[in-house]
């Protein structure tokens, strides 16, 4: 079955450490997204990528970095510059054959990675 | 900026009662609207979507929502709650007057179903 796989499910970060969250999809979707979820705040957009080798900052990109070297993969690195990284991180993807069409397409979500500070 | 407001962070209903979860958006141009459900420690699952076709949208698990442009609302309803409906529900928008391709989410409503 097609879907989005996020790993690991739980991750712990030490002070000053960078950690990378994995997101892989086999849906053949062009666009991929990273969201951060905090209690009572809904989901907030960190980064998104519309196509391979291209990505844009979302609403809360500071302290995070991404890469998009393959269509299937969109890893997120939480750097030491992110001072409050404890959250639930969700990866999503959708398709669309053009900029105006993509907004109509629902996003498919992975099961998330919960990041905590040691 | 485009925004989504979900009134009521917690809603409690009895099993068999009507479920009503409220969502209002702000956009001068009707956006695309979505309702997602999230069970504990899981990702989001699409319930239904409005993409400028019929204003009354039917989704999975007996849920439906009505797009009302005059009220800038997209409230989610279900005639009879089931215990399995207990979860967190998110309203989200894309497009609209910002042309935003990514989703903007409301803060969520946690639904409790009492036996």
Contacts between the chains, C-beta under 8 A, distances in Angstrom:
chain1	res1	chain2	res2	distance
A	4	B	43	7.6
A	6	B	43	7.9
A	31	B	101	7.2
A	33	B	102	5.7
A	33	B	103	7.7
A	35	B	103	8.0
A	35	B	105	7.8
A	40	B	9	6.5
A	40	B	107	6.1
A	40	B	108	7.5
A	41	B	107	5.9
A	42	B	90	6.2
A	42	B	105	4.0
A	42	B	106	5.6
A	42	B	107	4.4
A	42	B	108	5.3
A	43	B	44	7.8
A	43	B	90	7.0
A	43	B	92	7.9
A	43	B	103	7.4
A	43	B	105	4.4
A	44	B	105	7.6
A	45	B	102	4.9
A	45	B	103	7.4
A	45	B	104	7.8
A	48	B	101	7.4
A	48	B	102	5.1
A	50	B	101	7.2
A	58	B	102	6.4
A	90	B	43	5.8
A	90	B	44	6.9
A	92	B	44	7.8
A	92	B	103	7.9
A	99	B	99	7.8
A	99	B	101	6.8
A	100	B	95	8.0
A	100	B	99	8.0
A	102	B	101	5.2
A	103	B	31	7.8
A	103	B	32	5.3
A	103	B	94	4.1
A	103	B	95	3.8
A	103	B	99	7.4
A	103	B	100	7.3
A	103	B	101	5.4
A	104	B	32	5.3
A	104	B	49	8.0
A	104	B	51	4.5
A	104	B	94	7.9
A	104	B	95	7.3
A	106	B	34	5.9
A	106	B	46	4.7
A	106	B	49	5.4
A	107	B	46	8.0
A	107	B	103	6.1
A	108	B	46	7.8
A	109	B	36	7.8
A	109	B	43	3.6
A	109	B	44	4.4
A	109	B	45	7.5
A	110	B	43	5.2
A	111	B	41	7.8
A	111	B	42	5.5
A	111	B	43	4.7
A	112	B	41	7.2
A	112	B	42	7.0
A	112	B	43	5.5
A	114	B	41	7.3
